[in-house]
Amino acid sequence: MSITFKEITIDNFRECIGLTVRDDQKFVAPNVVSIAQSKIEPKYIPLAIYNDETMVGFLMYAFEYADKELYLCRFMIDQNFQHKGYGKGALDILKEIAMQDPGVEKIELSTKPTNVYGIRVYEKFGFKDTGILDDGEEIFVLDLGKHPPE
């Protein structure tokens, strides 16, 4: 397994918007909406997730330096590629991106309480439920342990 992120381009756009999840997993906006959002809100970074040369998923994040966080606002693995470790592999890369940025101390995401499988993946990776609900979604945080000395 070799997970990488690639920019969304004219060459992979249609493949990216064709990625799907099962009906019971539709917790995030369609990829086409996320890509459009990134064009009008440039702080959002949309990326395709690849295993070798096969696109297996999509994510989008933003750096929120006022909150010292990398905010993961979209994350999905295509239904045909789930349960193969690609989600964890993508989170590993995202964590490394966050670790390399001195302005980031945590990764934050939110999800519907009914996203049982997603929550299991996030918690297994180390995300903690903050107990805070925002617009009906639970907020999860991964502390990167990069707090400045006091």
C-alpha positions in Angstrom: 0.0 0.0 0.0 1.3 3.4 -1.0 -1.0 6.3 -0.1 -0.5 9.7 -1.6 -2.5 12.9 -2.0 -2.8 14.5 -5.4 -4.2 17.8 -6.5 -7.6 17.8 -8.3 -6.9 18.6 -12.0 -8.8 18.4 -15.3 -7.3 15.0 -15.7 -8.7 13.5 -12.5 -11.8 15.7 -11.8 -14.4 13.4 -13.3 -13.0 10.4 -11.5 -13.0 12.3 -8.2 -16.6 13.5 -8.5 -17.5 9.9 -9.4 -16.3 8.5 -6.0 -19.2 7.3 -3.9 -20.1 6.0 -0.5 -23.0 3.7 0.5 -26.4 5.4 1.0 -26.0 4.9 4.8 -22.7 6.8 4.7 -23.7 10.0 3.1 -22.6 12.4 5.8 -20.6 14.9 3.8 -21.3 17.1 0.8 -20.6 15.5 -2.6 -17.1 15.9 -3.8 -18.2 18.2 -6.7 -19.6 20.7 -4.1 -16.4 20.5 -2.0 -14.3 21.3 -5.1 -16.6 24.2 -6.0 -16.4 25.5 -2.4 -12.6 25.4 -2.6 -12.7 27.7 -5.7 -14.7 30.4 -3.9 -13.1 29.9 -0.5 -9.4 29.3 -1.4 -8.4 28.5 2.2 -9.9 25.0 1.5 -7.5 22.5 0.0 -9.2 19.6 -1.9 -7.1 16.5 -2.6 -7.6 13.1 -4.1 -6.4 10.1 -2.1 -4.5 7.5 -4.1 -3.3 4.1 -3.4 -0.4 3.7 -5.9 -2.1 5.0 -9.1 -5.7 4.2 -8.1 -7.9 7.0 -6.7 -9.6 5.7 -3.6 -10.9 8.7 -1.8 -11.1 12.5 -1.3 -10.5 14.9 1.5 -10.5 18.7 2.0 -8.9 20.7 4.8 -8.0 24.2 5.8 -5.5 25.7 8.1 -7.3 27.7 10.8 -4.3 29.4 12.4 -6.4 31.5 14.8 -7.4 28.2 16.5 -4.0 26.6 15.9 -5.6 23.8 13.9 -5.8 21.9 10.7 -9.6 21.5 10.1 -10.5 18.4 8.2 -13.9 19.4 6.7 -14.4 16.6 4.1 -13.1 13.0 4.2 -14.4 10.0 2.3 -13.1 6.7 1.0 -15.0 5.3 -2.0 -17.3 2.4 -1.1 -15.3 0.0 -3.3 -12.1 0.7 -1.3 -13.2 0.7 2.3 -11.9 -1.6 5.0 -8.4 -1.8 3.4 -6.5 0.7 5.6 -6.7 3.6 3.1 -8.5 5.9 5.6 -5.9 5.4 8.2 -3.2 5.8 5.6 -4.7 9.1 4.6 -5.0 10.3 8.2 -1.3 9.4 8.7 -0.3 11.7 5.9 -2.7 14.5 7.1 -1.2 14.2 10.6 2.3 14.5 9.1 1.2 17.7 7.2 -0.1 19.1 10.4 3.1 18.1 12.4 5.3 20.0 9.9 3.4 23.2 10.3 4.5 25.1 13.4 1.2 27.0 13.6 -0.8 23.8 14.0 -1.3 22.1 17.4 -4.3 19.9 16.6 -6.5 18.4 13.9 -10.2 19.0 14.2 -13.1 17.5 12.4 -16.9 17.1 12.9 -19.3 14.4 12.0 -22.9 13.3 12.5 -23.4 11.2 15.6 -24.9 8.5 13.3 -21.6 8.1 11.5 -20.7 5.1 13.6 -18.1 3.7 11.3 -16.4 7.0 10.8 -16.3 7.7 14.5 -14.8 4.3 15.1 -12.0 5.1 12.6 -11.4 8.6 14.1 -11.3 7.3 17.7 -9.0 4.4 16.8 -6.6 6.9 15.2 -6.6 9.0 18.4 -9.3 11.6 17.9 -11.2 12.5 21.1 -14.8 13.5 21.2 -14.9 17.0 22.7 -18.6 16.6 23.8 -19.4 19.7 21.8 -22.1 19.7 19.1 -21.9 22.2 16.3 -24.8 22.3 13.9 -25.8 18.8 14.9 -22.3 17.4 14.4 -19.9 16.1 17.1 -16.5 17.8 17.2 -13.5 15.5 17.4 -9.9 16.7 18.1 -6.5 15.1 17.7 -4.0 16.8 19.9 -0.6 16.7 18.2 1.3 17.3 21.4 3.1 20.4 20.0 2.3 22.9 22.7 4.9 25.6 23.2 6.8 25.6 26.5 5.3 27.8 29.2 
